[in-house]
Amino acid sequence: MAQLTREEREIVKAFEAGTLQSPPDRSAILKAHREYAAATFRKDRRVNVRISSRDLDALRKRALSEGIPYQTLISSVLHKYVEGTLRPTD
């Protein structure tokens, strides 16, 4: 199992002891987090980019092998880049 933080260990301990309780305002918290998630992935802008045919073909092939639309792949790569989580595959 992955290493847990102190807070995560406390949660697991309370769960296993049967003393874990939901916060009193659970529904409000869930609603807020759903709204955060929806806003994070809302695609509200359109961008036109010129790229080489070779790169576009390679993107389409990669997307096909991943089982996703190529535009989704491009969006995902850009998102990972701006978040700093894009990693080379070597």
Rosetta constraint file for C-alpha pairs under 8 A:
AtomPair CA 4 CA 8 HARMONIC 5.63 0.50
AtomPair CA 4 CA 9 HARMONIC 6.02 0.50
AtomPair CA 5 CA 9 HARMONIC 6.22 0.50
AtomPair CA 6 CA 10 HARMONIC 6.28 0.50
AtomPair CA 7 CA 11 HARMONIC 6.33 0.50
AtomPair CA 8 CA 12 HARMONIC 6.24 0.50
AtomPair CA 9 CA 13 HARMONIC 6.07 0.50
AtomPair CA 10 CA 14 HARMONIC 6.14 0.50
AtomPair CA 11 CA 15 HARMONIC 6.09 0.50
AtomPair CA 11 CA 20 HARMONIC 7.14 0.50
AtomPair CA 12 CA 16 HARMONIC 6.09 0.50
AtomPair CA 13 CA 17 HARMONIC 6.13 0.50
AtomPair CA 14 CA 18 HARMONIC 6.07 0.50
AtomPair CA 14 CA 19 HARMONIC 5.08 0.50
AtomPair CA 14 CA 20 HARMONIC 4.90 0.50
AtomPair CA 15 CA 19 HARMONIC 6.08 0.50
AtomPair CA 15 CA 20 HARMONIC 4.96 0.50
AtomPair CA 22 CA 26 HARMONIC 6.48 0.50
AtomPair CA 25 CA 29 HARMONIC 6.40 0.50
AtomPair CA 26 CA 30 HARMONIC 6.16 0.50
AtomPair CA 27 CA 31 HARMONIC 6.08 0.50
AtomPair CA 28 CA 32 HARMONIC 6.20 0.50
AtomPair CA 29 CA 33 HARMONIC 6.27 0.50
AtomPair CA 30 CA 34 HARMONIC 6.13 0.50
AtomPair CA 31 CA 35 HARMONIC 6.30 0.50
AtomPair CA 32 CA 36 HARMONIC 6.27 0.50
AtomPair CA 33 CA 37 HARMONIC 6.14 0.50
AtomPair CA 34 CA 38 HARMONIC 6.15 0.50
AtomPair CA 35 CA 39 HARMONIC 6.10 0.50
AtomPair CA 36 CA 40 HARMONIC 6.12 0.50
AtomPair CA 37 CA 41 HARMONIC 6.60 0.50
AtomPair CA 38 CA 42 HARMONIC 6.00 0.50
AtomPair CA 51 CA 55 HARMONIC 6.63 0.50
AtomPair CA 51 CA 56 HARMONIC 6.75 0.50
AtomPair CA 52 CA 56 HARMONIC 6.30 0.50
AtomPair CA 53 CA 57 HARMONIC 6.02 0.50
AtomPair CA 54 CA 58 HARMONIC 6.22 0.50
AtomPair CA 55 CA 59 HARMONIC 6.11 0.50
AtomPair CA 56 CA 60 HARMONIC 6.14 0.50
AtomPair CA 57 CA 61 HARMONIC 6.19 0.50
AtomPair CA 58 CA 62 HARMONIC 6.13 0.50
AtomPair CA 59 CA 63 HARMONIC 6.03 0.50
AtomPair CA 59 CA 70 HARMONIC 6.26 0.50
AtomPair CA 59 CA 73 HARMONIC 7.69 0.50
AtomPair CA 59 CA 74 HARMONIC 7.65 0.50
AtomPair CA 60 CA 64 HARMONIC 6.06 0.50
AtomPair CA 60 CA 69 HARMONIC 7.79 0.50
AtomPair CA 60 CA 70 HARMONIC 5.20 0.50
AtomPair CA 61 CA 65 HARMONIC 6.26 0.50
AtomPair CA 62 CA 66 HARMONIC 6.24 0.50
AtomPair CA 62 CA 70 HARMONIC 7.84 0.50
AtomPair CA 63 CA 67 HARMONIC 5.98 0.50
AtomPair CA 63 CA 68 HARMONIC 5.27 0.50
AtomPair CA 63 CA 69 HARMONIC 5.91 0.50
AtomPair CA 63 CA 70 HARMONIC 4.96 0.50
AtomPair CA 63 CA 73 HARMONIC 6.08 0.50
AtomPair CA 64 CA 68 HARMONIC 6.15 0.50
AtomPair CA 64 CA 69 HARMONIC 7.10 0.50
AtomPair CA 64 CA 70 HARMONIC 7.40 0.50
AtomPair CA 68 CA 72 HARMONIC 6.67 0.50
AtomPair CA 68 CA 73 HARMONIC 6.84 0.50
AtomPair CA 69 CA 73 HARMONIC 6.52 0.50
AtomPair CA 70 CA 74 HARMONIC 6.24 0.50
AtomPair CA 71 CA 75 HARMONIC 6.14 0.50
AtomPair CA 72 CA 76 HARMONIC 6.03 0.50
AtomPair CA 73 CA 77 HARMONIC 6.15 0.50
AtomPair CA 74 CA 78 HARMONIC 6.22 0.50
AtomPair CA 75 CA 79 HARMONIC 6.07 0.50
AtomPair CA 76 CA 80 HARMONIC 6.12 0.50
AtomPair CA 77 CA 81 HARMONIC 6.14 0.50
AtomPair CA 77 CA 86 HARMONIC 7.05 0.50
AtomPair CA 78 CA 82 HARMONIC 6.30 0.50
AtomPair CA 79 CA 83 HARMONIC 6.16 0.50
AtomPair CA 80 CA 84 HARMONIC 6.01 0.50
AtomPair CA 80 CA 85 HARMONIC 5.00 0.50
AtomPair CA 80 CA 86 HARMONIC 4.83 0.50
AtomPair CA 81 CA 85 HARMONIC 6.12 0.50
AtomPair CA 81 CA 86 HARMONIC 5.03 0.50
